[in-house]
Amino acid sequence: MSEFWVKAAQLLLSLSILIVLHELGHFIPAKLFKTRVEKFYLFFDIKYSLFKKKIGETVYGIGWLPLGGYVKISGMIDESMDKEQMAGPPQPWEFRSKPAWQRLIIMVGGVTVNIIVGLLIYIGIFYVNGERIITPELAPRGFSVAQSFKELGFKDGDHILAVNGEEFKDLGDLNRYIFLRDVDNITVAHSNGDQETISLPEDIGMRMFKSGDTNPFNRWRKPVIDTVIPGLPGAEAGLQKGDVVLEVGGVMTASWKMVQENVAGNAGKPILFAVNRNGQKKEITVTPNEKGKAGINNYGKEYDGKFEVIKYNFWESLSGGTVFGYNILVDYVKQFKYVFTKEGATQIGGFGAIGNLFPGTWSWTAFWFNTALISIILAFMNILPIPALDGGHVMFLLYEIVSGRKPSDKFMEYAQMIGFFLLIALVLFANGNDLYRWLFG
């Protein structure tokens, strides 16, 4: 099976599990409060269904359009826009007849389930597999440093001693921590043995985002090509897997980071590579594309499997997995602000971007880890106060509870329509970005 289909299968299974569980989060409290549920669907059934069966008062089914799922609750203004039902007098089994607090619980049920599912998966991963971390001993040559951080005083070969004055547990998490948390200073040991505490600007996260240097610290990697992408400049020029890069544009390259920086600095320009191939020196001219990419990489094969694994008992995994999941949610909320920048808008992704979270070969550990991540993301996205999302309904319900006045059905219909069109526009934009990246790199 090709890499594409492996990723697609993992994505489809992951979303199916999360959609069903999310909708159960609405379904169960609705039934507890004796509210009629007319439909329970995985995927959307526009015009027809792949499968459906009526059990009791509810039709259970699978639609053909895998953009989500839904439960249709009697007496509720939702994506079905069932105006005929809403035109009749309220019935005791309908959503609109229930107290506001019951309706609120029904609406937050899906998001609550997504949070719980994400945390439970992380707890399970911690219990079964433990936590993989990178200790200073596993980065013996220190780190390669992005140019924007060199301007702050960091140097290639730096060893990280402390962050905000405290020893940092997992160096593999360093870049994300700097990007999303409040990091005031980092203490390093330079390759000459000197120690220095370097202060970071208050807006370091935004600077990293705008420069594209969101991974400024990388374990020092040898300048060896282990991947050559067909059809891109490196492959067309004749670079090969296993080539040791000696020079790029006349500049000696002691690390893979230096290769990347020299290639990126010559976007659209011919540049001479000197490589060692099977003991012989060869010179090859490569013209990186306009984005400064040559289509070559080193994915750190020398570090494959080099992690320290911390094992947890059941009770330790409960706290460890919960804290980890909580931090994932907090970090995702913090990085959401970047969406509202010019650079952030171009990086919004749809199903292609989500699918690329999964590896090209099946791994249950990676599958569950990414499913937990997607569950946390879905929880946050669904609770946003946008009409047509759970958060939109919650917003209007809170208004009703506080003010004692219920928005009119006509207002709710218009709000639902506006929210629906906004969501469709966002889906089209996000997947359009995926298509653009696929076509043009």
C-alpha positions as a printed NumPy array, in Angstrom:
array([[  0.   ,   0.   ,   0.   ],
       [  1.354,   3.418,  -0.953],
       [  2.276,   6.029,   1.639],
       [ -0.699,   8.167,   0.563],
       [ -3.234,   5.435,   1.242],
       [ -1.644,   4.491,   4.569],
       [ -1.97 ,   8.101,   5.717],
       [ -5.493,   8.358,   4.305],
       [ -6.579,   5.178,   6.09 ],
       [ -5.203,   6.406,   9.407],
       [ -6.878,   9.794,   8.965],
       [-10.239,   8.247,   8.083],
       [-10.148,   5.835,  11.03 ],
       [ -9.036,   8.55 ,  13.442],
       [-11.733,  11.006,  12.359],
       [-14.411,   8.296,  12.389],
       [-13.612,   7.381,  15.995],
       [-13.521,  11.005,  17.127],
       [-16.689,  12.026,  15.273],
       [-18.711,   9.144,  16.726],
       [-17.451,   9.87 ,  20.254],
       [-18.079,  13.61 ,  19.851],
       [-21.652,  13.027,  18.739],
       [-22.172,  10.592,  21.62 ],
       [-21.244,  13.513,  23.855],
       [-24.404,  15.254,  22.578],
       [-26.527,  12.119,  22.249],
       [-26.128,  10.745,  25.786],
       [-27.131,  13.89 ,  27.744],
       [-29.966,  14.505,  25.254],
       [-31.368,  11.057,  26.026],
       [-30.806,  11.523,  29.766],
       [-32.891,  14.688,  29.611],
       [-35.573,  12.852,  27.571],
       [-34.9  ,  14.873,  24.427],
       [-35.724,  13.143,  21.157],
       [-32.782,  12.461,  18.845],
       [-34.007,  11.923,  15.287],
       [-30.661,  11.099,  13.605],
       [-27.17 ,   9.983,  14.602],
       [-24.794,  10.124,  11.632],
       [-21.152,   9.513,  10.923],
       [-20.347,  11.799,   7.951],
       [-22.961,  13.866,   6.137],
       [-25.825,  12.214,   4.245],
       [-26.603,  14.885,   1.658],
       [-29.231,  13.331,  -0.668],
       [-28.408,   9.741,   0.31 ],
       [-26.745,   7.492,   2.898],
       [-24.263,   4.646,   2.581],
       [-26.055,   2.945,   5.451],
       [-28.98 ,   3.701,   7.739],
       [-31.15 ,   1.845,  10.215],
       [-33.888,   3.107,  12.505],
       [-33.761,   1.872,  16.085],
       [-36.497,   3.248,  18.294],
       [-37.004,   6.922,  17.487],
       [-33.476,   7.45 ,  16.086],
       [-32.079,   6.748,  12.601],
       [-28.426,   5.658,  12.795],
       [-26.429,   5.98 ,   9.602],
       [-23.243,   6.641,   7.665],
       [-23.185,   9.422,   5.099],
       [-21.013,   9.668,   1.993],
       [-19.379,  13.077,   2.661],
       [-16.577,  12.672,   5.266],
       [-16.544,  16.262,   6.526],
       [-17.883,  15.518,   9.993],
       [-20.994,  14.043,  11.566],
       [-24.092,  15.149,  13.433],
       [-26.991,  14.309,  15.698],
       [-30.325,  15.845,  14.745],
       [-32.13 ,  16.792,  17.942],
       [-35.839,  17.588,  17.787],
       [-36.7  ,  21.244,  18.261],
       [-33.218,  22.572,  17.722],
       [-32.079,  25.056,  15.074],
       [-29.032,  23.364,  13.561],
       [-27.458,  22.618,  10.185],
       [-30.616,  20.765,   9.065],
       [-32.519,  24.105,   9.096],
       [-35.789,  22.22 ,   9.695],
       [-38.107,  25.252,   9.643],
       [-41.266,  23.16 ,   9.393],
       [-40.631,  21.513,  12.735],
       [-39.754,  24.831,  14.376],
       [-43.002,  26.395,  13.059],
       [-45.115,  24.074,  15.21 ],
       [-45.815,  24.487,  18.911],
       [-43.026,  23.318,  21.277],
       [-43.319,  19.708,  22.386],
       [-42.084,  18.386,  25.758],
       [-39.521,  16.089,  24.065],
       [-37.965,  18.919,  22.063],
       [-34.667,  20.673,  22.734],
       [-36.317,  24.106,  22.828],
       [-38.649,  22.981,  25.634],
       [-35.834,  22.005,  27.988],
       [-34.374,  24.32 ,  30.662],
       [-31.379,  26.36 ,  29.522],
       [-28.987,  24.483,  31.835],
       [-29.97 ,  21.151,  30.259],
       [-29.532,  22.539,  26.76 ],
       [-26.122,  23.883,  27.784],
       [-25.001,  20.456,  29.023],
       [-26.171,  18.855,  25.773],
       [-24.222,  21.363,  23.714],
       [-20.928,  21.163,  25.647],
       [-21.098,  17.354,  25.743],
       [-19.235,  16.841,  22.465],
       [-16.336,  19.116,  23.369],
       [-16.145,  17.573,  26.841],
       [-15.878,  14.09 ,  25.341],
       [-13.109,  15.222,  22.943],
       [-11.07 ,  16.593,  25.844],
       [-11.575,  13.446,  27.914],
       [-10.716,  11.17 ,  24.975],
       [ -7.519,  13.106,  24.26 ],
       [ -6.41 ,  12.925,  27.883],
       [ -7.253,   9.213,  28.183],
       [ -5.226,   8.395,  25.077],
       [ -2.211,  10.315,  26.379],
       [ -2.551,   8.563,  29.748],
       [ -2.631,   5.217,  27.942],
       [  0.437,   6.067,  25.851],
       [  2.361,   7.142,  28.945],
       [  1.396,   3.916,  30.727],
       [  2.19 ,   1.551,  27.825],
       [  5.131,   3.28 ,  26.149],
       [  6.392,   5.781,  28.704],
       [  7.645,   9.223,  27.721],
       [ 10.506,   9.733,  25.277],
       [ 12.801,  12.638,  26.052],
       [ 16.135,  13.956,  24.782],
       [ 18.647,  14.532,  27.555],
       [ 21.886,  16.548,  27.177],
       [ 23.793,  13.253,  26.945],
       [ 21.828,  12.427,  23.778],
       [ 22.998,  15.655,  22.109],
       [ 26.767,  15.18 ,  22.552],
       [ 27.708,  17.662,  19.822],
       [ 25.23 ,  20.261,  20.994],
       [ 22.855,  22.058,  18.633],
       [ 22.931,  23.671,  15.237],
       [ 21.427,  27.145,  15.59 ],
       [ 19.288,  29.132,  13.14 ],
       [ 20.775,  32.383,  11.875],
       [ 18.113,  34.524,  13.59 ],
       [ 19.162,  33.05 ,  16.959],
       [ 22.851,  33.461,  16.201],
       [ 22.111,  37.184,  16.037],
       [ 20.967,  36.933,  19.659],
       [ 24.28 ,  35.424,  20.723],
       [ 23.768,  31.675,  20.295],
       [ 26.366,  29.653,  18.378],
       [ 26.557,  26.354,  16.563],
       [ 27.592,  23.628,  18.979],
       [ 25.885,  25.228,  21.988],
       [ 24.815,  22.941,  24.819],
       [ 21.625,  23.961,  26.636],
       [ 22.192,  24.165,  30.395],
       [ 19.048,  25.932,  31.657],
       [ 15.865,  27.685,  30.542],
       [ 14.632,  30.514,  32.761],
       [ 17.301,  29.481,  35.255],
       [ 16.087,  25.876,  35.577],
       [ 17.313,  22.634,  34.053],
       [ 15.196,  21.717,  31.026],
       [ 13.732,  18.214,  31.131],
       [ 13.3  ,  17.412,  27.418],
       [ 15.533,  19.12 ,  24.86 ],
       [ 13.334,  17.708,  22.119],
       [ 10.607,  20.05 ,  23.362],
       [ 12.863,  23.107,  23.508],
       [ 11.767,  24.774,  20.268],
       [  8.055,  24.48 ,  21.027],
       [  8.666,  25.78 ,  24.537],
       [ 10.479,  28.878,  23.287],
       [  7.858,  29.461,  20.598],
       [  4.779,  29.218,  22.824],
       [  5.813,  29.797,  26.424],
       [  7.261,  32.768,  28.3  ],
       [ 11.009,  32.192,  27.996],
       [ 13.096,  35.085,  29.291],
       [ 16.585,  33.595,  29.039],
       [ 18.555,  30.506,  28.117],
       [ 21.887,  29.492,  29.633],
       [ 24.263,  27.755,  27.236],
       [ 27.766,  26.348,  27.181],
       [ 29.518,  27.327,  23.961],
       [ 31.766,  24.832,  22.201],
       [ 34.84 ,  26.598,  23.654],
       [ 33.583,  25.882,  27.176],
       [ 32.383,  29.401,  28.01 ],
       [ 28.975,  29.667,  29.683],
       [ 26.565,  32.482,  28.903],
       [ 22.996,  33.395,  29.834],
       [ 21.298,  34.965,  26.825],
       [ 18.136,  37.049,  27.178],
       [ 15.329,  36.637,  24.628],
       [ 13.097,  39.445,  23.324],
       [  9.55 ,  39.542,  24.714],
       [  8.1  ,  38.951,  21.243],
       [ 10.4  ,  36.033,  20.414],
       [  7.466,  33.797,  19.44 ],
       [  6.154,  36.219,  16.829],
       [  9.68 ,  36.803,  15.512],
       [ 10.166,  33.048,  15.114],
       [  6.846,  32.718,  13.322],
       [  7.45 ,  35.57 ,  10.877],
       [ 11.015,  34.449,  10.083],
       [ 10.007,  30.817,   9.721],
       [ 12.604,  29.793,  12.322],
       [ 10.173,  27.865,  14.523],
       [ 12.812,  25.165,  15.065],
       [ 15.926,  27.23 ,  15.805],
       [ 17.706,  24.489,  17.781],
       [ 18.397,  21.132,  16.139],
       [ 20.693,  18.381,  17.305],
       [ 23.935,  18.685,  15.369],
       [ 23.58 ,  16.501,  12.286],
       [ 26.286,  15.403,   9.909],
       [ 26.096,  16.982,   6.429],
       [ 25.031,  13.693,   4.819],
       [ 22.171,  13.48 ,   2.305],
       [ 19.773,  10.704,   3.246],
       [ 16.787,  11.821,   1.14 ],
       [ 16.658,  13.098,  -2.444],
       [ 13.166,  14.014,  -3.676],
       [ 12.606,  13.084,  -7.352],
       [ 11.783,  15.95 ,  -9.687],
       [ 13.32 ,  18.648,  -7.501],
       [ 16.601,  20.53 ,  -8.198],
       [ 18.918,  18.266,  -6.192],
       [ 17.781,  15.089,  -7.91 ],
       [ 17.801,  16.697, -11.363],
       [ 21.368,  17.951, -10.816],
       [ 22.602,  14.504,  -9.771],
       [ 22.913,  14.623,  -5.977],
       [ 22.49 ,  11.175,  -4.424],
       [ 21.588,   9.588,  -1.137],
       [ 24.757,   9.037,   0.896],
       [ 26.623,  12.038,  -0.515],
       [ 28.622,  13.842,   2.18 ],
       [ 28.369,  17.593,   1.547],
       [ 31.786,  19.198,   1.907],
       [ 31.048,  22.682,   0.569],
       [ 28.087,  24.71 ,  -0.676],
       [ 28.952,  27.786,  -2.717],
       [ 32.555,  27.613,  -1.574],
       [ 31.579,  27.566,   2.119],
       [ 32.662,  24.513,   4.113],
       [ 29.736,  22.713,   5.743],
       [ 30.397,  21.086,   9.093],
       [ 26.725,  20.399,   9.834],
       [ 23.482,  19.823,   7.976],
       [ 22.155,  23.145,   9.254],
       [ 24.939,  24.939,   7.372],
       [ 23.894,  23.106,   4.199],
       [ 20.303,  24.266,   4.672],
       [ 21.252,  27.881,   5.312],
       [ 23.6  ,  28.106,   2.324],
       [ 21.006,  26.565,   0.008],
       [ 18.226,  28.833,   1.313],
       [ 20.441,  31.876,   0.782],
       [ 20.782,  31.109,  -2.918],
       [ 17.149,  30.733,  -3.943],
       [ 16.853,  30.66 ,  -7.736],
       [ 20.635,  30.907,  -8.222],
       [ 23.096,  28.236,  -9.419],
       [ 25.28 ,  27.047,  -6.537],
       [ 28.219,  24.631,  -6.554],
       [ 28.068,  21.59 ,  -4.254],
       [ 31.267,  19.737,  -3.42 ],
       [ 30.431,  16.241,  -2.135],
       [ 32.285,  13.138,  -1.105],
       [ 30.781,  10.145,  -2.904],
       [ 32.286,   6.783,  -2.083],
       [ 35.648,   8.39 ,  -1.297],
       [ 35.763,  10.579,  -4.393],
       [ 35.18 ,  14.316,  -4.496],
       [ 32.58 ,  15.476,  -7.002],
       [ 31.355,  18.959,  -7.878],
       [ 27.712,  19.406,  -8.854],
       [ 25.873,  22.616,  -9.718],
       [ 22.388,  22.879,  -8.226],
       [ 19.851,  25.67 ,  -8.689],
       [ 17.523,  25.785,  -5.653],
       [ 13.94 ,  26.732,  -6.432],
       [ 12.5  ,  30.169,  -5.642],
       [ 11.73 ,  29.039,  -2.084],
       [ 15.345,  28.102,  -1.469],
       [ 14.7  ,  24.346,  -1.602],
       [ 16.889,  21.813,  -3.349],
       [ 14.813,  18.76 ,  -2.473],
       [ 17.46 ,  17.13 ,  -0.28 ],
       [ 17.348,  16.387,   3.419],
       [ 18.906,  14.696,   6.385],
       [ 16.231,  13.494,   8.769],
       [ 18.662,  12.746,  11.56 ],
       [ 19.134,   9.041,  10.889],
       [ 22.138,   9.082,  13.205],
       [ 19.69 ,   9.887,  16.013],
       [ 17.018,   7.307,  15.169],
       [ 15.947,   5.593,  18.362],
       [ 18.195,   7.768,  20.511],
       [ 15.791,   8.822,  23.227],
       [ 15.642,   8.227,  26.924],
       [ 12.387,   6.496,  27.858],
       [ 10.844,   7.342,  31.22 ],
       [  8.532,   4.54 ,  32.367],
       [  5.448,   5.351,  34.453],
       [  3.272,   3.225,  36.691],
       [ -0.5  ,   3.597,  36.423],
       [ -0.832,   6.458,  38.894],
       [  2.16 ,   8.331,  37.455],
       [  0.738,   7.958,  33.943],
       [ -2.553,   9.49 ,  35.124],
       [ -0.845,  12.719,  36.138],
       [  1.819,  12.624,  33.408],
       [ -0.655,  12.056,  30.566],
       [ -3.11 ,  14.62 ,  31.928],
       [ -0.443,  17.308,  32.273],
       [  0.878,  16.507,  28.8  ],
       [ -2.609,  16.765,  27.259],
       [ -3.32 ,  19.984,  29.14 ],
       [ -0.095,  21.517,  27.817],
       [ -1.014,  20.45 ,  24.275],
       [ -4.327,  22.309,  24.621],
       [ -2.727,  25.405,  26.156],
       [ -0.037,  25.526,  23.462],
       [ -2.59 ,  25.126,  20.686],
       [ -4.679,  27.979,  22.097],
       [ -1.567,  30.168,  22.315],
       [ -0.479,  29.503,  18.742],
       [ -3.985,  30.25 ,  17.453],
       [ -3.105,  33.955,  17.51 ],
       [ -0.717,  33.379,  14.601],
       [ -3.646,  32.427,  12.359],
       [ -4.611,  36.095,  12.235],
       [ -1.319,  37.136,  10.62 ],
       [ -0.53 ,  37.19 ,   6.909],
       [  1.95 ,  34.347,   7.323],
       [ -0.475,  32.334,   9.44 ],
       [ -3.283,  32.522,   6.907],
       [ -1.114,  30.872,   4.262],
       [ -0.261,  28.019,   6.62 ],
       [ -3.838,  27.011,   7.463],
       [ -4.277,  23.423,   6.339],
       [ -7.17 ,  21.095,   5.632],
       [ -7.409,  17.326,   5.393],
       [ -4.079,  17.087,   3.6  ],
       [ -2.263,  18.846,   6.437],
       [ -4.028,  16.711,   9.052],
       [ -3.254,  13.543,   7.096],
       [  0.422,  14.45 ,   7.   ],
       [  0.507,  14.261,  10.792],
       [  0.436,  10.491,  10.364],
       [  3.497,   8.489,   9.272],
       [  3.695,   6.797,   5.871],
       [  3.891,   3.377,   7.521],
       [  1.295,   2.121,   9.973],
       [  2.198,   2.688,  13.6  ],
       [ -0.401,   2.251,  16.328],
       [  1.605,   4.409,  18.719],
       [  1.741,   7.266,  16.189],
       [ -1.906,   6.683,  15.278],
       [ -3.14 ,   7.05 ,  18.852],
       [ -0.783,   9.94 ,  19.593],
       [ -2.077,  11.893,  16.588],
       [ -5.672,  10.913,  17.32 ],
       [ -5.288,  12.404,  20.802],
       [ -3.851,  15.588,  19.273],
       [ -6.695,  15.877,  16.747],
       [ -9.241,  15.262,  19.525],
       [ -7.809,  18.174,  21.535],
       [ -7.798,  20.389,  18.437],
       [-11.407,  19.471,  17.586],
       [-12.456,  20.34 ,  21.132],
       [-10.919,  23.798,  20.888],
       [-12.198,  24.502,  17.376],
       [-15.721,  23.358,  18.24 ],
       [-15.994,  25.583,  21.298],
       [-15.141,  28.744,  19.339],
       [-18.112,  31.164,  19.546],
       [-19.061,  30.793,  15.892],
       [-22.697,  30.097,  14.953],
       [-23.101,  26.558,  13.53 ],
       [-20.4  ,  25.297,  15.916],
       [-21.086,  24.039,  19.425],
       [-19.461,  27.193,  20.753],
       [-21.991,  29.338,  18.908],
       [-24.897,  27.535,  20.576],
       [-23.128,  27.807,  23.936],
       [-22.653,  31.561,  23.425],
       [-26.368,  32.12 ,  22.816],
       [-27.325,  29.843,  25.718],
       [-25.075,  31.773,  28.098],
       [-26.679,  34.991,  26.868],
       [-30.095,  33.504,  27.629],
       [-29.038,  32.365,  31.125],
       [-27.511,  35.745,  31.998],
       [-30.16 ,  37.995,  30.449],
       [-33.196,  35.798,  30.986],
       [-34.166,  36.381,  27.339],
       [-34.037,  33.77 ,  24.615],
       [-32.909,  34.837,  21.099],
       [-35.738,  34.546,  18.572],
       [-35.934,  31.568,  16.248],
       [-35.556,  33.883,  13.253],
       [-32.358,  35.354,  14.707],
       [-31.001,  31.85 ,  15.377],
       [-31.803,  30.785,  11.81 ],
       [-29.892,  33.72 ,  10.339],
       [-26.98 ,  33.197,  12.73 ],
       [-26.86 ,  29.507,  11.823],
       [-26.8  ,  30.318,   8.101],
       [-24.021,  32.888,   8.495],
       [-21.956,  30.508,  10.629],
       [-22.489,  27.667,   8.153],
       [-21.258,  29.754,   5.208],
       [-18.262,  30.946,   7.237],
       [-17.334,  27.336,   7.991],
       [-17.713,  26.3  ,   4.342],
       [-15.488,  29.211,   3.307],
       [-12.876,  28.203,   5.892],
       [-12.934,  24.552,   4.764],
       [-12.513,  25.587,   1.132],
       [ -9.693,  27.994,   2.007],
       [ -7.832,  25.456,   4.164],
       [ -8.066,  22.673,   1.609],
       [ -7.228,  25.147,  -1.153],
       [ -3.98 ,  25.851,   0.725],
       [ -3.299,  22.112,   0.807],
       [ -3.876,  21.897,  -2.949],
       [ -1.635,  24.904,  -3.633],
       [  1.192,  23.42 ,  -1.544],
       [  0.803,  20.071,  -3.312],
       [  0.951,  21.682,  -6.768],
       [  3.654,  24.269,  -6.159],
       [  5.576,  22.965,  -3.139]])
